[in-house]
């Protein structure tokens, strides 16, 4: 598990919140976005809690502001054409 790690202030400035959910789902989303060329990152919703491996712990997925619309279209877009 790569887990959310600390980010610098400059990283945070260029990021936009994309999704919040349990670690297990958010990690999969981050990997999926990376496979589509979007450099997503993750951070714990409550960083004061210990990283004890709880897969239900809430995590935010963040994407670069410039890639937000593309990420949204990929993830939430109309899937009808894929059937």
Secondary structure as UniProt FT lines:
FT   HELIX           9..13
FT   STRAND          15..22
FT   HELIX           23..35
FT   TURN            36..37
FT   STRAND          41..44
FT   TURN            47..48
FT   TURN            55..56
FT   STRAND          58..64
FT   HELIX           65..67
FT   HELIX           68..76
FT   HELIX           80..82
//
